[in-house]
């Protein structure tokens, strides 16, 4: 199990994949919208599937719904069961989910696991730190970054700050 998970973490940003996922898809006569990397509902759903990946026999919609509501502090009015079912159908149409036999229990496919990891890691490791540094924390330029990712984040943060200053001057 661990070597397979390790291979999944070795994901590279596949921009054509993200572009394909963002496009609507037709399955039979039904048309499903695309999955965009900034869709909060999809990120929450993917993160829930990743955290509960050891669930044998897949997840039933009610179990997923309860897990999302609990994990993210939502109410059933803010994220209803019908919204979840819509999101599940969309993920299934894009080949990210599969049903467990004839039961209405779902689990990520191999492609779904990689896409979910890409989406969640993108938000948690890149977008989150960048947004936090822009609005809450100014990195100390004297501190030495410990990794290539931190170096890249510092460079991106400085570039964004320069753009904001240029826009303010205009």
C-alpha positions, -999 to 999 in steps of 0.1 A, spaced: 0 0 0 28 25 9 47 22 -24 16 28 -44 8 59 -23 43 71 -28 40 68 -65 8 88 -64 26 116 -46 50 118 -75 25 138 -95 36 165 -119 15 194 -130 -2 180 -161 -18 211 -176 -35 193 -204 -52 171 -178 -65 201 -159 -77 216 -192 -95 184 -201 -111 181 -167 -124 217 -169 -142 210 -201 -178 197 -201 -181 160 -210 -209 141 -227 -217 105 -215 -244 90 -236 -271 117 -239 -261 134 -206 -238 164 -205 -218 170 -173 -199 202 -165 -162 203 -161 -142 200 -128 -123 232 -121 -93 233 -98 -108 262 -78 -141 245 -70 -143 243 -32 -170 217 -32 -149 193 -54 -118 200 -33 -137 190 -1 -151 159 -17 -117 148 -30 -100 154 3 -127 134 20 -122 105 -4 -84 107 2 -87 107 40 -111 78 40 -93 58 13 -91 27 35 -129 23 35 -135 -12 22 -164 -15 -3 -165 22 -10 -185 51 5 -222 54 4 -235 89 -4 -249 94 31 -215 85 47 -196 109 25 -221 136 32 -218 131 70 -180 131 67 -179 163 47 -203 181 70 -183 170 101 -148 177 86 -156 211 72 -181 223 98 -209 227 73 -246 224 77 -269 203 56 -285 235 43 -251 248 30 -242 215 14 -271 192 7 -272 156 -2 -285 164 -37 -255 187 -42 -232 158 -32 -250 134 -55 -245 160 -84 -208 162 -76 -205 124 -74 -221 121 -108 -198 147 -122 -167 129 -109 -180 95 -121 -186 109 -156 -150 122 -157 -137 88 -147 -125 98 -112 -150 76 -93 -163 40 -97 -192 22 -81 -186 -9 -60 -204 -35 -80 -241 -28 -82 -242 -10 -49 -244 28 -46 -210 29 -29 -182 49 -45 -144 49 -45 -117 67 -64 -103 52 -95 -65 52 -101 -69 84 -122 -92 98 -95 -66 93 -68 -40 111 -88 -63 140 -97 -75 143 -61 -39 144 -48 -31 170 -74 -61 192 -65 -57 189 -28 -19 193 -28 -22 223 -51 -46 240 -27 -28 231 5 8 234 -5 7 262 -31 -24 283 -30 -28 283 8 7 295 16 7 321 -11 -27 335 -1 -17 335 36 16 353 29 -1 379 8 -27 388 34 -13 378 68 24 371 69 53 388 52 82 364 48 114 376 62 138 382 33 168 374 56 156 339 63 171 312 41 145 289 24 151 253 33 137 238 1 131 244 -36 94 248 -29 100 274 -2 124 293 -26 98 292 -53 71 304 -29 93 333 -18 100 343 -54 63 340 -63 54 361 -32 79 388 -41 66 388 -77 30 392 -67 40 420 -43 58 438 -71 28 435 -94 5 449 -67 29 478 -62 30 485 -99 -8 484 -101 -11 508 -72 13 532 -89 -7 531 -121 
